[in-house]
Amino acid sequence: MDLPEHLHNLVSELGDSLVKALAEDDHCRDLAFQIQAKGYGLMLILEAAPLGHKATEDAEWEGLEPAAPFSEDDLRLMQSFKIRVD
């Protein structure tokens, strides 16, 4: 799905901020080093998808189906990063 330029910029900025925050956290940095020491690379992927009423009203999203609600695992992960879901 092609994102509008302003949304693409916001998602990119969020990704940069998350990577910075994770790199500054000692525990996260240690875990990343352990994974890399095993020969694996890490990649953070963010996806922006339309959710709920506001997104479906936006003409840029017209014709797209709203994303499914978050799973319990999704919610736990977001809470661990202190991300609120209203």
C-alpha positions in Angstrom: 0.0 0.0 0.0 1.4 3.4 -0.9 1.2 5.9 2.0 0.6 9.6 1.6 4.0 11.4 1.8 3.1 13.1 5.2 2.2 9.8 6.7 5.3 8.1 5.3 7.4 10.9 7.0 5.7 10.4 10.4 6.2 6.6 10.3 9.8 7.1 9.3 10.4 9.5 12.2 8.7 7.1 14.6 10.9 4.3 13.4 14.0 6.4 14.0 12.8 7.4 17.5 12.1 3.8 18.4 15.5 2.6 17.2 17.2 5.4 19.2 15.1 4.6 22.3 15.9 0.8 22.1 19.6 1.5 21.5 19.7 3.7 24.7 18.1 1.0 26.8 20.8 -1.2 28.3 18.7 -4.4 28.4 17.5 -4.0 24.8 21.0 -3.2 23.7 22.3 -6.4 25.5 19.7 -8.5 23.9 20.4 -7.2 20.5 24.1 -7.9 20.9 23.3 -11.5 22.1 21.2 -12.0 19.0 23.8 -10.6 16.7 26.5 -12.7 18.3 24.5 -15.7 17.2 24.9 -14.5 13.6 21.5 -12.9 13.2 20.6 -9.4 12.0 17.8 -7.3 13.5 15.3 -5.2 11.6 12.5 -3.0 12.9 9.6 -2.9 10.6 6.6 -0.5 11.1 3.4 -0.7 9.1 0.8 2.0 9.0 -2.7 0.7 8.2 -6.1 2.4 8.4 -7.9 1.8 11.7 -11.4 2.6 12.6 -13.7 5.5 11.7 -11.2 8.4 11.3 -9.0 6.5 8.9 -11.9 5.3 6.8 -13.3 8.9 6.5 -10.0 10.1 5.0 -10.3 10.3 1.2 -6.7 9.0 0.9 -7.8 5.7 2.4 -11.1 5.5 0.5 -11.8 2.0 -0.8 -9.5 0.3 1.7 -10.7 -2.1 4.4 -9.9 -1.1 8.0 -7.3 -3.3 9.7 -8.5 -6.0 12.1 -8.4 -5.1 15.9 -5.2 -5.7 17.7 -4.6 -9.2 19.2 -3.8 -9.7 22.8 -0.1 -10.3 21.9 -0.1 -7.0 19.9 -1.5 -5.1 22.9 1.0 -6.6 25.3 3.9 -5.7 23.0 2.6 -2.1 22.6 2.2 -1.8 26.3 5.7 -3.0 26.9 6.9 0.0 24.8 4.4 2.2 26.7 2.3 2.8 23.5 -1.3 3.6 24.4 -4.2 2.3 22.3 -7.3 4.5 22.7 
